[in-house]
Amino acid sequence: MIGLLDKTLGGLLGGTWANSYLFMIEIIMMYQYFSRYKTDHITLKLMVLGILAVDILGVLGDYACVYLYTVTHWGDKEYLSNQYWPIPVYVVTTGISAFVVQHYLIYRYWTVSRNWLISIFLVLESWTTMAGALSTAIIIVTKSSISERGAVLIPATIWLVATAVVDVNITAVLIFEFRNMKTVFKGTQTVLNRLTSLAVKTGTPAAVAATIALIIFLNDKSSNISVAFAFCLGRIYAITLLYNLNVRSYGKGSSDNNNSYPSNPDQSRHIPLPMRGNHNESRMDGIHVQVHKTAVVQMDDQKIGDADSMDKV
């Protein structure tokens, strides 16, 4: 009996502990965002507030789940053998958080690359994730018994696999885009390296958590250990969004003093950072890189570099 409770109630309780810690970090980062970036576009602010509202609902659902099992209905074996409204609430809220943050990252990729084909493909993958989450929640409502948990095998697998795949794909295309941007200025290259590192840092945690939750679920469908990891997914996505927004201060103006001349005169034949589309519009993707474009003219074996324009990515 003790071992059974360790895998059921213990998994839920441990998940709420980790969830509380991550939610505390989210609140701190939320405060930092609104105190530092007061002039941000209203769309960004509404998105952040929306994520906060969804996460509050998700956290309350997680707490309610544990409270109902361990306090209100403690010792009630029949109640323990079923799943109730807090479970689908956490699934849906997690799906919404992932959906919003993934679309923000996809938009960020699109503003850099202007690649419609890959962007649309990523959007379709994200919609698959949301569909998997909704399907999982609906089946849990209609088949609430723990003994019927196998019914959610397919939608839950689609949900968690798609979550990991989308995150990995977004990270991969962002890294590819940043790595393909060539510049002869040290300051700009430093910022591009930071953006590459940022893509890895923010794309990995949610994918890892979703993969671990899926592996544990497939190994033991009656255990709630997988739920402990899934409880945290929504907060991980919110932290991913806020980290992307708050880290912008490190890139702004960091290359202004170092970009006057190429780092190596022999590299001046490389035309830096090919850009596509109009990049003068108001940006809401959180990327702020100052890029100097250099036109190189060959005259009587003398190279004349003329920094002719500056764009913002």
Short mmCIF file of the C-alpha atoms (twelve columns), coordinates in Angstrom:
data_MODEL
# 
_entry.id   MODEL 
# 
loop_
_atom_site.group_PDB 
_atom_site.id 
_atom_site.type_symbol 
_atom_site.label_atom_id 
_atom_site.label_alt_id 
_atom_site.label_comp_id 
_atom_site.label_asym_id 
_atom_site.label_seq_id 
_atom_site.Cartn_x 
_atom_site.Cartn_y 
_atom_site.Cartn_z 
_atom_site.pdbx_PDB_model_num 
ATOM 1   C CA . MET A 1   0.000   0.000  0.000   1 
ATOM 2   C CA . ILE A 2   2.841   2.389  0.868   1 
ATOM 3   C CA . GLY A 3   4.568   1.686  -2.436  1 
ATOM 4   C CA . LEU A 4   1.310   2.337  -4.280  1 
ATOM 5   C CA . LEU A 5   0.872   5.702  -2.568  1 
ATOM 6   C CA . ASP A 6   4.471   6.634  -3.362  1 
ATOM 7   C CA . LYS A 7   3.752   6.260  -7.065  1 
ATOM 8   C CA . THR A 8   0.318   7.891  -6.974  1 
ATOM 9   C CA . LEU A 9   0.014   10.540 -4.279  1 
ATOM 10  C CA . GLY A 10  3.781   10.860 -3.917  1 
ATOM 11  C CA . GLY A 11  4.158   11.727 -7.586  1 
ATOM 12  C CA . LEU A 12  1.443   14.372 -7.385  1 
ATOM 13  C CA . LEU A 13  2.849   15.886 -4.186  1 
ATOM 14  C CA . GLY A 14  6.393   16.022 -5.542  1 
ATOM 15  C CA . GLY A 15  5.086   17.620 -8.718  1 
ATOM 16  C CA . THR A 16  3.416   20.425 -6.769  1 
ATOM 17  C CA . TRP A 17  6.640   21.092 -4.833  1 
ATOM 18  C CA . ALA A 18  8.636   21.494 -8.041  1 
ATOM 19  C CA . ASN A 19  5.734   23.409 -9.549  1 
ATOM 20  C CA . SER A 20  5.719   25.895 -6.653  1 
ATOM 21  C CA . TYR A 21  9.442   26.540 -7.023  1 
ATOM 22  C CA . LEU A 22  9.136   27.173 -10.765 1 
ATOM 23  C CA . PHE A 23  6.078   29.376 -10.278 1 
ATOM 24  C CA . MET A 24  8.042   31.497 -7.789  1 
ATOM 25  C CA . ILE A 25  10.747  31.983 -10.428 1 
ATOM 26  C CA . GLU A 26  8.060   32.880 -12.964 1 
ATOM 27  C CA . ILE A 27  6.597   35.560 -10.670 1 
ATOM 28  C CA . ILE A 28  10.042  37.081 -10.088 1 
ATOM 29  C CA . MET A 29  10.774  37.151 -13.817 1 
ATOM 30  C CA . MET A 30  7.315   38.576 -14.464 1 
ATOM 31  C CA . TYR A 31  8.068   41.455 -12.080 1 
ATOM 32  C CA . GLN A 32  11.430  42.043 -13.748 1 
ATOM 33  C CA . TYR A 33  9.803   42.169 -17.164 1 
ATOM 34  C CA . PHE A 34  7.118   44.722 -16.306 1 
ATOM 35  C CA . SER A 35  9.542   46.890 -14.327 1 
ATOM 36  C CA . ARG A 36  12.250  46.959 -17.006 1 
ATOM 37  C CA . TYR A 37  10.350  46.957 -20.298 1 
ATOM 38  C CA . LYS A 38  7.538   49.432 -19.752 1 
ATOM 39  C CA . THR A 39  7.644   50.602 -23.379 1 
ATOM 40  C CA . ASP A 40  7.204   47.145 -24.894 1 
ATOM 41  C CA . HIS A 41  4.507   46.599 -27.482 1 
ATOM 42  C CA . ILE A 42  1.062   46.080 -25.969 1 
ATOM 43  C CA . THR A 43  0.830   42.698 -27.720 1 
ATOM 44  C CA . LEU A 44  3.816   41.412 -25.772 1 
ATOM 45  C CA . LYS A 45  2.399   42.669 -22.483 1 
ATOM 46  C CA . LEU A 46  -0.982  41.069 -23.120 1 
ATOM 47  C CA . MET A 47  0.695   37.796 -24.061 1 
ATOM 48  C CA . VAL A 48  2.714   37.796 -20.834 1 
ATOM 49  C CA . LEU A 49  -0.383  38.602 -18.757 1 
ATOM 50  C CA . GLY A 50  -2.299  35.869 -20.560 1 
ATOM 51  C CA . ILE A 51  0.412   33.325 -19.780 1 
ATOM 52  C CA . LEU A 52  0.324   34.414 -16.130 1 
ATOM 53  C CA . ALA A 53  -3.460  33.974 -15.959 1 
ATOM 54  C CA . VAL A 54  -3.257  30.515 -17.540 1 
ATOM 55  C CA . ASP A 55  -0.452  29.482 -15.207 1 
ATOM 56  C CA . ILE A 56  -2.327  30.664 -12.119 1 
ATOM 57  C CA . LEU A 57  -5.254  28.482 -13.178 1 
ATOM 58  C CA . GLY A 58  -2.905  25.564 -13.835 1 
ATOM 59  C CA . VAL A 59  -1.149  25.917 -10.471 1 
ATOM 60  C CA . LEU A 60  -4.481  26.103 -8.625  1 
ATOM 61  C CA . GLY A 61  -5.571  22.958 -10.448 1 
ATOM 62  C CA . ASP A 62  -2.387  21.168 -9.373  1 
ATOM 63  C CA . TYR A 63  -2.891  22.195 -5.735  1 
ATOM 64  C CA . ALA A 64  -6.564  21.229 -5.823  1 
ATOM 65  C CA . CYS A 65  -5.657  17.821 -7.203  1 
ATOM 66  C CA . VAL A 66  -3.309  17.047 -4.306  1 
ATOM 67  C CA . TYR A 67  -5.644  18.554 -1.679  1 
ATOM 68  C CA . LEU A 68  -8.635  16.520 -2.828  1 
ATOM 69  C CA . TYR A 69  -6.682  13.254 -2.826  1 
ATOM 70  C CA . THR A 70  -4.727  13.761 0.404   1 
ATOM 71  C CA . VAL A 71  -7.109  15.793 2.601   1 
ATOM 72  C CA . THR A 72  -10.740 15.930 1.496   1 
ATOM 73  C CA . HIS A 73  -10.934 12.287 0.409   1 
ATOM 74  C CA . TRP A 74  -8.051  10.799 2.375   1 
ATOM 75  C CA . GLY A 75  -8.487  7.054  2.821   1 
ATOM 76  C CA . ASP A 76  -11.215 6.846  0.183   1 
ATOM 77  C CA . LYS A 77  -9.885  4.099  -2.103  1 
ATOM 78  C CA . GLU A 78  -12.704 4.556  -4.587  1 
ATOM 79  C CA . TYR A 79  -11.909 8.257  -4.981  1 
ATOM 80  C CA . LEU A 80  -8.216  7.463  -5.360  1 
ATOM 81  C CA . SER A 81  -8.978  5.086  -8.229  1 
ATOM 82  C CA . ASN A 82  -10.420 7.873  -10.391 1 
ATOM 83  C CA . GLN A 83  -9.236  11.120 -11.989 1 
ATOM 84  C CA . TYR A 84  -11.169 14.330 -11.457 1 
ATOM 85  C CA . TRP A 85  -11.405 17.862 -12.870 1 
ATOM 86  C CA . PRO A 86  -7.954  19.136 -11.735 1 
ATOM 87  C CA . ILE A 87  -6.216  16.665 -14.059 1 
ATOM 88  C CA . PRO A 88  -7.801  17.866 -17.335 1 
ATOM 89  C CA . VAL A 89  -7.392  21.455 -16.106 1 
ATOM 90  C CA . TYR A 90  -3.626  21.043 -15.802 1 
ATOM 91  C CA . VAL A 91  -3.468  19.294 -19.191 1 
ATOM 92  C CA . VAL A 92  -5.385  22.061 -20.986 1 
ATOM 93  C CA . THR A 93  -3.531  24.922 -19.288 1 
ATOM 94  C CA . THR A 94  -0.196  23.271 -20.068 1 
ATOM 95  C CA . GLY A 95  -1.247  22.884 -23.689 1 
ATOM 96  C CA . ILE A 96  -2.236  26.554 -23.904 1 
ATOM 97  C CA . SER A 97  1.055   27.739 -22.386 1 
ATOM 98  C CA . ALA A 98  3.054   25.598 -24.793 1 
ATOM 99  C CA . PHE A 99  0.943   26.765 -27.740 1 
ATOM 100 C CA . VAL A 100 1.431   30.473 -26.985 1 
ATOM 101 C CA . VAL A 101 5.164   30.282 -26.266 1 
ATOM 102 C CA . GLN A 102 5.855   28.092 -29.278 1 
ATOM 103 C CA . HIS A 103 4.069   30.568 -31.535 1 
ATOM 104 C CA . TYR A 104 6.091   33.413 -30.043 1 
ATOM 105 C CA . LEU A 105 9.314   31.538 -30.834 1 
ATOM 106 C CA . ILE A 106 8.060   30.695 -34.316 1 
ATOM 107 C CA . TYR A 107 7.281   34.369 -34.903 1 
ATOM 108 C CA . ARG A 108 10.773  35.223 -33.717 1 
ATOM 109 C CA . TYR A 109 12.212  32.767 -36.239 1 
ATOM 110 C CA . TRP A 110 10.043  34.160 -39.014 1 
ATOM 111 C CA . THR A 111 11.131  37.764 -38.383 1 
ATOM 112 C CA . VAL A 112 14.749  36.686 -38.762 1 
ATOM 113 C CA . SER A 113 14.397  34.327 -41.715 1 
ATOM 114 C CA . ARG A 114 11.190  35.326 -43.542 1 
ATOM 115 C CA . ASN A 115 10.918  31.621 -44.359 1 
ATOM 116 C CA . TRP A 116 7.194   31.026 -44.752 1 
ATOM 117 C CA . LEU A 117 7.451   27.305 -45.528 1 
ATOM 118 C CA . ILE A 118 9.318   26.319 -42.366 1 
ATOM 119 C CA . SER A 119 7.302   28.760 -40.242 1 
ATOM 120 C CA . ILE A 120 3.985   27.282 -41.410 1 
ATOM 121 C CA . PHE A 121 5.323   23.767 -40.815 1 
ATOM 122 C CA . LEU A 122 6.273   24.699 -37.243 1 
ATOM 123 C CA . VAL A 123 2.837   26.253 -36.671 1 
ATOM 124 C CA . LEU A 124 1.157   23.030 -37.830 1 
ATOM 125 C CA . GLU A 125 3.352   21.055 -35.432 1 
ATOM 126 C CA . SER A 126 2.344   23.373 -32.598 1 
ATOM 127 C CA . TRP A 127 -1.331  22.920 -33.451 1 
ATOM 128 C CA . THR A 128 -0.752  19.152 -33.278 1 
ATOM 129 C CA . THR A 129 0.579   19.626 -29.747 1 
ATOM 130 C CA . MET A 130 -2.513  21.583 -28.732 1 
ATOM 131 C CA . ALA A 131 -4.818  19.017 -30.341 1 
ATOM 132 C CA . GLY A 132 -3.057  16.240 -28.429 1 
ATOM 133 C CA . ALA A 133 -3.477  18.089 -25.127 1 
ATOM 134 C CA . LEU A 134 -7.181  18.771 -25.736 1 
ATOM 135 C CA . SER A 135 -7.806  15.166 -26.795 1 
ATOM 136 C CA . THR A 136 -6.047  13.896 -23.678 1 
ATOM 137 C CA . ALA A 137 -8.160  16.146 -21.444 1 
ATOM 138 C CA . ILE A 138 -11.419 15.099 -23.121 1 
ATOM 139 C CA . ILE A 139 -10.648 11.387 -22.767 1 
ATOM 140 C CA . ILE A 140 -9.709  11.845 -19.093 1 
ATOM 141 C CA . VAL A 141 -13.106 13.477 -18.507 1 
ATOM 142 C CA . THR A 142 -15.030 10.711 -20.289 1 
ATOM 143 C CA . LYS A 143 -12.926 7.822  -18.963 1 
ATOM 144 C CA . SER A 144 -11.848 8.949  -15.524 1 
ATOM 145 C CA . SER A 145 -10.979 5.604  -13.955 1 
ATOM 146 C CA . ILE A 146 -7.285  4.860  -13.413 1 
ATOM 147 C CA . SER A 147 -7.955  1.401  -14.854 1 
ATOM 148 C CA . GLU A 148 -8.967  3.092  -18.133 1 
ATOM 149 C CA . ARG A 149 -5.812  5.174  -18.332 1 
ATOM 150 C CA . GLY A 150 -4.687  3.196  -21.355 1 
ATOM 151 C CA . ALA A 151 -7.335  5.058  -23.354 1 
ATOM 152 C CA . VAL A 152 -5.208  8.212  -23.263 1 
ATOM 153 C CA . LEU A 153 -2.115  6.397  -24.534 1 
ATOM 154 C CA . ILE A 154 -2.376  7.630  -28.127 1 
ATOM 155 C CA . PRO A 155 -3.396  11.278 -27.513 1 
ATOM 156 C CA . ALA A 156 -0.985  11.646 -24.574 1 
ATOM 157 C CA . THR A 157 1.839   10.228 -26.674 1 
ATOM 158 C CA . ILE A 158 0.990   12.603 -29.522 1 
ATOM 159 C CA . TRP A 159 0.854   15.516 -27.077 1 
ATOM 160 C CA . LEU A 160 4.203   14.867 -25.392 1 
ATOM 161 C CA . VAL A 161 6.071   13.714 -28.507 1 
ATOM 162 C CA . ALA A 162 4.816   16.692 -30.512 1 
ATOM 163 C CA . THR A 163 5.788   19.021 -27.654 1 
ATOM 164 C CA . ALA A 164 9.367   17.747 -27.651 1 
ATOM 165 C CA . VAL A 165 9.613   17.688 -31.457 1 
ATOM 166 C CA . VAL A 166 8.331   21.250 -31.883 1 
ATOM 167 C CA . ASP A 167 10.732  22.592 -29.262 1 
ATOM 168 C CA . VAL A 168 13.694  20.785 -30.820 1 
ATOM 169 C CA . ASN A 169 12.746  21.924 -34.327 1 
ATOM 170 C CA . ILE A 170 12.337  25.566 -33.292 1 
ATOM 171 C CA . THR A 171 15.706  25.450 -31.554 1 
ATOM 172 C CA . ALA A 172 17.335  23.842 -34.596 1 
ATOM 173 C CA . VAL A 173 16.049  26.365 -37.145 1 
ATOM 174 C CA . LEU A 174 16.974  29.318 -34.925 1 
ATOM 175 C CA . ILE A 175 20.502  27.977 -34.475 1 
ATOM 176 C CA . PHE A 176 20.781  27.341 -38.213 1 
ATOM 177 C CA . GLU A 177 19.634  30.876 -39.011 1 
ATOM 178 C CA . PHE A 178 21.953  32.571 -36.517 1 
ATOM 179 C CA . ARG A 179 24.931  30.439 -37.555 1 
ATOM 180 C CA . ASN A 180 24.389  31.306 -41.209 1 
ATOM 181 C CA . MET A 181 24.503  35.033 -40.484 1 
ATOM 182 C CA . LYS A 182 28.036  36.135 -41.329 1 
ATOM 183 C CA . THR A 183 29.458  39.405 -40.122 1 
ATOM 184 C CA . VAL A 184 32.977  40.864 -39.990 1 
ATOM 185 C CA . PHE A 185 32.266  42.863 -36.831 1 
ATOM 186 C CA . LYS A 186 33.274  41.375 -33.497 1 
ATOM 187 C CA . GLY A 187 30.467  42.996 -31.516 1 
ATOM 188 C CA . THR A 188 27.735  41.785 -33.852 1 
ATOM 189 C CA . GLN A 189 29.207  38.273 -33.957 1 
ATOM 190 C CA . THR A 190 29.221  38.220 -30.160 1 
ATOM 191 C CA . VAL A 191 25.507  39.045 -30.085 1 
ATOM 192 C CA . LEU A 192 24.773  36.343 -32.680 1 
ATOM 193 C CA . ASN A 193 26.666  33.829 -30.542 1 
ATOM 194 C CA . ARG A 194 24.574  34.882 -27.555 1 
ATOM 195 C CA . LEU A 195 21.376  34.412 -29.528 1 
ATOM 196 C CA . THR A 196 22.521  30.939 -30.573 1 
ATOM 197 C CA . SER A 197 23.237  30.057 -26.953 1 
ATOM 198 C CA . LEU A 198 19.868  31.520 -25.944 1 
ATOM 199 C CA . ALA A 199 18.067  29.310 -28.477 1 
ATOM 200 C CA . VAL A 200 19.679  26.207 -26.974 1 
ATOM 201 C CA . LYS A 201 19.019  27.222 -23.362 1 
ATOM 202 C CA . THR A 202 15.356  28.050 -23.917 1 
ATOM 203 C CA . GLY A 203 14.522  25.209 -26.296 1 
ATOM 204 C CA . THR A 204 15.936  22.345 -24.261 1 
ATOM 205 C CA . PRO A 205 14.188  22.295 -20.819 1 
ATOM 206 C CA . ALA A 206 10.599  21.820 -22.016 1 
ATOM 207 C CA . ALA A 207 11.626  19.180 -24.560 1 
ATOM 208 C CA . VAL A 208 13.557  17.247 -21.897 1 
ATOM 209 C CA . ALA A 209 10.698  17.438 -19.366 1 
ATOM 210 C CA . ALA A 210 8.142   16.276 -21.951 1 
ATOM 211 C CA . THR A 211 10.381  13.393 -23.030 1 
ATOM 212 C CA . ILE A 212 10.956  12.224 -19.439 1 
ATOM 213 C CA . ALA A 213 7.220   12.413 -18.697 1 
ATOM 214 C CA . LEU A 214 6.442   10.359 -21.814 1 
ATOM 215 C CA . ILE A 215 9.041   7.676  -21.044 1 
ATOM 216 C CA . ILE A 216 7.800   7.260  -17.464 1 
ATOM 217 C CA . PHE A 217 4.151   7.197  -18.595 1 
ATOM 218 C CA . LEU A 218 4.790   4.523  -21.229 1 
ATOM 219 C CA . ASN A 219 6.742   2.459  -18.694 1 
ATOM 220 C CA . ASP A 220 4.055   2.610  -15.963 1 
ATOM 221 C CA . LYS A 221 0.634   3.948  -16.910 1 
ATOM 222 C CA . SER A 222 -0.779  3.551  -13.395 1 
ATOM 223 C CA . SER A 223 1.915   5.748  -11.847 1 
ATOM 224 C CA . ASN A 224 1.658   9.505  -11.322 1 
ATOM 225 C CA . ILE A 225 5.421   10.034 -11.474 1 
ATOM 226 C CA . SER A 226 4.991   11.151 -15.082 1 
ATOM 227 C CA . VAL A 227 2.386   13.672 -13.930 1 
ATOM 228 C CA . ALA A 228 4.985   15.219 -11.604 1 
ATOM 229 C CA . PHE A 229 7.045   16.217 -14.654 1 
ATOM 230 C CA . ALA A 230 3.998   17.192 -16.705 1 
ATOM 231 C CA . PHE A 231 2.795   19.450 -13.855 1 
ATOM 232 C CA . CYS A 232 5.895   21.594 -14.429 1 
ATOM 233 C CA . LEU A 233 5.652   21.948 -18.209 1 
ATOM 234 C CA . GLY A 234 3.438   25.036 -18.151 1 
ATOM 235 C CA . ARG A 235 5.779   26.878 -15.783 1 
ATOM 236 C CA . ILE A 236 8.804   25.870 -17.864 1 
ATOM 237 C CA . TYR A 237 7.199   27.392 -20.957 1 
ATOM 238 C CA . ALA A 238 6.356   30.603 -19.105 1 
ATOM 239 C CA . ILE A 239 9.930   30.884 -17.833 1 
ATOM 240 C CA . THR A 240 11.170  30.268 -21.381 1 
ATOM 241 C CA . LEU A 241 9.101   33.191 -22.653 1 
ATOM 242 C CA . LEU A 242 10.127  35.529 -19.837 1 
ATOM 243 C CA . TYR A 243 13.799  34.612 -20.138 1 
ATOM 244 C CA . ASN A 244 13.717  35.459 -23.841 1 
ATOM 245 C CA . LEU A 245 12.128  38.816 -23.068 1 
ATOM 246 C CA . ASN A 246 14.269  39.737 -20.056 1 
ATOM 247 C CA . VAL A 247 17.605  38.783 -21.581 1 
ATOM 248 C CA . ARG A 248 17.275  41.460 -24.268 1 
ATOM 249 C CA . SER A 249 19.054  44.030 -22.074 1 
ATOM 250 C CA . TYR A 250 22.305  42.124 -22.532 1 
ATOM 251 C CA . GLY A 251 22.236  42.529 -26.296 1 
ATOM 252 C CA . LYS A 252 21.118  46.128 -26.689 1 
ATOM 253 C CA . GLY A 253 23.913  48.417 -27.605 1 
ATOM 254 C CA . SER A 254 26.546  45.846 -26.751 1 
ATOM 255 C CA . SER A 255 28.223  46.132 -30.099 1 
ATOM 256 C CA . ASP A 256 28.005  49.823 -30.733 1 
ATOM 257 C CA . ASN A 257 31.595  50.558 -29.838 1 
ATOM 258 C CA . ASN A 258 33.148  47.519 -31.445 1 
ATOM 259 C CA . ASN A 259 31.571  47.564 -34.880 1 
ATOM 260 C CA . SER A 260 33.371  50.500 -36.458 1 
ATOM 261 C CA . TYR A 261 35.814  48.324 -38.374 1 
ATOM 262 C CA . PRO A 262 36.089  44.683 -39.380 1 
ATOM 263 C CA . SER A 263 37.910  42.461 -36.917 1 
ATOM 264 C CA . ASN A 264 40.219  41.330 -39.701 1 
ATOM 265 C CA . PRO A 265 40.813  43.412 -42.860 1 
ATOM 266 C CA . ASP A 266 41.352  40.245 -44.868 1 
ATOM 267 C CA . GLN A 267 37.778  39.220 -44.119 1 
ATOM 268 C CA . SER A 268 36.291  42.293 -45.749 1 
ATOM 269 C CA . ARG A 269 35.356  40.379 -48.873 1 
ATOM 270 C CA . HIS A 270 32.582  38.647 -46.931 1 
ATOM 271 C CA . ILE A 271 29.313  40.533 -47.264 1 
ATOM 272 C CA . PRO A 272 27.879  40.314 -43.745 1 
ATOM 273 C CA . LEU A 273 24.487  39.139 -42.651 1 
ATOM 274 C CA . PRO A 274 22.193  38.806 -45.677 1 
ATOM 275 C CA . MET A 275 18.772  40.118 -44.752 1 
ATOM 276 C CA . ARG A 276 15.382  39.547 -46.303 1 
ATOM 277 C CA . GLY A 277 12.317  41.717 -46.258 1 
ATOM 278 C CA . ASN A 278 11.661  45.049 -44.615 1 
ATOM 279 C CA . HIS A 279 13.312  45.220 -41.178 1 
ATOM 280 C CA . ASN A 280 12.241  48.709 -40.222 1 
ATOM 281 C CA . GLU A 281 8.949   47.694 -38.687 1 
ATOM 282 C CA . SER A 282 8.182   47.625 -34.982 1 
ATOM 283 C CA . ARG A 283 9.507   44.359 -33.631 1 
ATOM 284 C CA . MET A 284 7.751   42.161 -31.097 1 
ATOM 285 C CA . ASP A 285 10.013  39.110 -31.192 1 
ATOM 286 C CA . GLY A 286 12.476  40.139 -28.512 1 
ATOM 287 C CA . ILE A 287 15.524  40.042 -30.789 1 
ATOM 288 C CA . HIS A 288 17.580  43.198 -30.955 1 
ATOM 289 C CA . VAL A 289 20.801  42.925 -32.917 1 
ATOM 290 C CA . GLN A 290 22.492  45.836 -34.589 1 
ATOM 291 C CA . VAL A 291 23.989  44.678 -37.858 1 
ATOM 292 C CA . HIS A 292 26.359  46.679 -40.011 1 
ATOM 293 C CA . LYS A 293 26.299  45.899 -43.705 1 
ATOM 294 C CA . THR A 294 29.569  46.511 -45.511 1 
ATOM 295 C CA . ALA A 295 29.967  47.132 -49.197 1 
ATOM 296 C CA . VAL A 296 33.483  46.258 -50.411 1 
ATOM 297 C CA . VAL A 297 34.937  48.029 -53.448 1 
ATOM 298 C CA . GLN A 298 38.104  46.818 -55.218 1 
ATOM 299 C CA . MET A 299 40.108  49.690 -56.749 1 
ATOM 300 C CA . ASP A 300 43.737  49.231 -57.879 1 
ATOM 301 C CA . ASP A 301 44.347  46.465 -55.326 1 
ATOM 302 C CA . GLN A 302 43.076  48.707 -52.511 1 
ATOM 303 C CA . LYS A 303 40.039  47.593 -50.515 1 
ATOM 304 C CA . ILE A 304 37.775  50.376 -49.457 1 
ATOM 305 C CA . GLY A 305 35.190  49.407 -46.866 1 
ATOM 306 C CA . ASP A 306 32.182  51.610 -46.605 1 
ATOM 307 C CA . ALA A 307 29.666  50.932 -43.862 1 
ATOM 308 C CA . ASP A 308 26.638  52.033 -45.761 1 
ATOM 309 C CA . SER A 309 23.732  51.064 -43.584 1 
ATOM 310 C CA . MET A 310 22.618  49.741 -40.258 1 
ATOM 311 C CA . ASP A 311 19.592  47.502 -39.774 1 
ATOM 312 C CA . LYS A 312 17.964  46.086 -36.715 1 
ATOM 313 C CA . VAL A 313 17.148  42.428 -36.498 1 
# 
